[in-house]
Amino acid sequence: MTIREHIEETEYLTLSPFATKARETKGREIRKPLCDIRTEFQRDRDKIIHSKSFRRLKHKTQVFISPEGDHYRTRLTHTLEVSQIGRTIARSLRLNEDLVEAISLGHDLGHTPFGHAGEAVLNKLSPGGFRHNEQSVRVADIIEKLNLTYEVRDGILNHTGEGVAATPEGKIIKFADRIAYINHDIDDAIRAGVLSITDIPAELISVLGATHSGRISCMIKNCIESSTDTADIKMTGEVREAMDSLRKFMFENVYIGSDAKAEEKKVGNIMEGLYTYYIKNPHLIPDIEVKSMNDYEIERSVCDYIAGMSDRYAIYMFQKLYIPSSWGHQV
């Protein structure tokens, strides 16, 4: 028996009947020989971690654009927090922790520079629209050619929006993502001086807790307790209501209209400038053959290229394309 086979056998002995077993995966679009050491979901986790798109997340905005300080979240640290929360829930429910980890690490691979502000601009400019969850699957399938399993791709696609993941592990990520960003965005907003802890409605604090760790623990425990002995993943009661109210509070006081978000007005100029330039000059996009592409393929390639940029590379390219360079020597 190989190490992989031993792990797969252990899953049947230890995991919940509702768990997605690695041996039962629906597989990959392109079949590959199985690994002697890792299960298929563990392989997907490793594929994602070693991808270029994953590494670029460290220089992509979570909420605050170009913050002065080393302790603000980036898209990469957000991803790691989602993974930690998701794995805690999965382990407590005896679901497949490897599958949860792979989905969580890949869920934002297709996110644009400048966070949701950048996503909103591309969604407006692109005739087909732009949604980062769909782009994350496109990154995995087409750009990085990761050849992930059906279950991981499904979880990435359905981590946000109206879609529902096909596995309980995929359903965990929708909650883990929300738990992570609501709480770490409060932490960053307080650090930025946008919020004070006293600004959060007292009735929400009384339900969820007064500290960062306390609120996360409260939400995780509710998710675990509400989802035990069922194939569904959910949050219930006053904790779910308080979390939804806290999310609404964050939209009204941080995500939209706060002083720290004023820089987002400039994001539109950068993203639109890049989009307009590359639509007119698609031949300057690396590694594509424009002559063999139709208009739709060119437009998608432009979105792919811009969405893949880090914040600082997008700013660099905008400056290179639109800002005159200095020349000559001072006399």
Secondary structure, 3 states (H helix, E strand, C coil): CCHHHHHHHHHHHHCCCCCCCHHHCCCECCCCCCCCCCCHHHHHHHHHHCCHHHHHHHHCECCCCCCCCCCCCEHHHHHHHHHHHHHHHHHHCCCCHHHHHHHHHHCCCCCCCCHHHHHHHHHHHCCCCCCHHHHHHHHHHHHCCCCCEHHHHHHHHCCCCCCCCCCHHHHHHHHHHHHHHHHHHHHHHHHCCCCCHHHCCHHHHHHHCCCHHHHHHHHHHHHHHHHCCCCCCCCCHHHHHHHHHHHHHHHHHHHCCCHHHCCHHHHHHHHHHHHHHHHHCHHHCCCCCHHHCCHHHHHHHHHHHHHCCCHHHHHHHHHHHHCCCCCCCCC
